[in-house]
């Protein structure tokens, strides 16, 4: 069972994919948030044989959804309806900062943040 993690941003979207057994999360790529993204995502679903999706839930410091949450919820609904995949929302607070702390800043940091989001979900499923 492979899972896919998404770190959603207004300009860039980080993607991570789990190992075949769903135990480890790996950065996969960073994509422009444009009209081609859904086609790219669909190709990844097919190529990687994805069975579930995890999207980072964007909350502010008061734990209130940020403005971007409406876009995240819209993406969640599109995936659920078009692909009939389960989609989970996981708190993504500080994932990019944590990825930078671990690896330093780099061009693919959003994919690393997606891997942290996905890893959190995978760990929760184990427990």
VENHUVEN-V422347 format. One record per pair of residues at least 4 apart in sequence whose ideal C-beta (glycine too) atoms are under 8 Angstrom apart, sorted by the first residue. I is the first residue (numbers start at 1). J is the second residue. D is the distance in whole Angstrom. If there is no record, write none. Layout:
I&J&D  I&J&D
This chain:
1&18&8  1&20&8  1&21&8  1&22&5  1&51&5  1&52&7  2&17&6  2&18&5  2&19&8  2&20&6  2&22&7  2&48&6  2&49&6  2&50&5  2&51&6  3&17&7  3&18&4  3&22&6  3&25&8  3&50&7  3&51&7  3&52&5  3&53&7  3&54&6  3&118&6  3&121&7  3&122&7  4&15&7  4&16&7  4&17&6  4&18&8  4&28&8  4&44&7  4&45&7  4&48&7  4&50&5  4&52&8  4&53&5  4&54&7  4&118&7  5&15&7  5&16&4  5&17&8  5&18&8  5&25&6  5&53&8  5&54&5  5&55&8  5&56&8  5&114&4  5&115&6  5&117&5  5&118&3  5&119&8  5&121&7  6&13&6  6&14&7  6&15&6  6&16&8  6&53&7  6&54&7  6&55&5  6&56&7  6&75&8  6&114&6  6&117&7  7&13&7  7&14&4  7&15&8  7&16&8  7&56&5  7&92&6  7&95&6  7&96&7  7&110&5  7&111&8  7&113&4  7&114&4  7&117&6  8&13&6  8&33&8  8&55&6  8&56&6  8&58&7  8&68&7  8&71&7  8&72&5  8&75&7  9&13&6  9&14&8  9&33&6  9&68&8  9&110&6  10&33&6  10&68&6  10&71&8  11&32&7  11&33&6  12&30&5  12&31&7  12&32&7  12&33&6  12&110&5  13&30&7  13&31&5  13&32&8  13&33&5  13&37&6  13&110&7  14&27&7  14&29&8  14&30&5  14&108&8  14&109&8  14&110&3  14&111&4  14&112&7  14&113&5  14&114&4  15&27&8  15&28&4  15&29&5  15&30&7  15&31&7  15&41&8  15&44&7  15&111&6  15&114&5  16&25&5  16&26&6  16&27&5  16&28&5  16&111&6  16&112&8  16&114&4  16&115&4  16&117&7  16&118&5  17&25&7  17&26&6  17&28&5  17&44&8  17&48&5  17&50&7  17&118&8  18&22&5  18&23&7  18&24&6  18&25&5  18&26&7  18&118&6  18&122&6  19&23&6  19&24&4  19&25&8  19&26&7  22&122&6  22&125&7  23&122&6  23&126&8  24&119&8  24&122&8  25&114&8  25&115&4  25&116&8  25&118&4  25&119&4  25&122&6  26&115&6  27&108&6  27&111&4  27&112&5  27&114&7  27&115&5  28&44&7  28&48&8  28&111&6  28&114&7  29&108&7  29&111&6  30&107&7  30&108&5  30&109&8  30&110&5  30&111&5  31&37&6  31&40&5  32&36&7  32&37&7  33&37&6  36&40&6  37&41&6  38&42&6  38&78&7  39&43&7  40&44&7  41&45&6  41&79&8  42&46&7  42&82&8  42&83&8  43&47&6  44&48&6  44&50&7  45&49&8  45&50&5  45&83&6  45&85&7  50&85&7  51&85&7  52&85&6  52&86&5  52&87&7  52&88&7  53&79&6  53&85&6  53&86&7  53&87&5  53&88&7  54&87&8  54&88&5  54&89&8  54&90&5  54&117&6  54&118&5  54&121&4  55&72&6  55&75&7  55&76&6  55&87&6  55&88&7  55&89&6  55&90&7  55&117&8  56&72&8  56&89&8  56&90&6  56&91&7  56&92&3  56&95&6  56&113&7  56&114&7  56&117&4  57&65&7  57&69&7  57&72&7  57&89&4  57&90&6  57&91&5  57&92&6  58&65&7  58&66&4  58&68&5  58&69&5  58&72&6  58&92&6  59&63&5  59&64&6  59&65&6  59&66&7  59&69&8  59&91&6  59&93&6  60&64&5  60&65&8  60&66&6  65&69&4  68&72&6  69&73&6  70&74&6  71&75&7  72&76&6  72&89&7  73&77&7  74&78&6  75&79&6  76&80&6  76&87&5  76&89&7  77&81&6  78&82&6  79&83&6  79&85&6  79&87&5  80&84&7  80&85&7  80&86&8  80&87&5  88&121&6  90&117&5  90&120&5  90&121&5  90&124&8  91&120&8  92&113&7  92&117&5  94&98&5  95&99&6  95&113&4  95&114&8  95&116&4  95&117&6  96&100&6  96&109&6  96&110&7  96&113&4  97&101&6  98&102&6  98&113&8  98&116&6  99&103&6  99&109&5  99&112&4  99&113&5  99&115&8  99&116&6  100&104&6  100&105&5  100&109&6  102&112&8  103&109&7  103&112&6  105&109&6  106&112&8  108&112&6  109&113&6  110&114&6  111&115&7  112&116&7  113&117&7  114&118&6  115&119&6  116&120&7  117&121&7  118&122&6  119&123&6  120&124&6  121&125&7  122&126&7  123&127&7
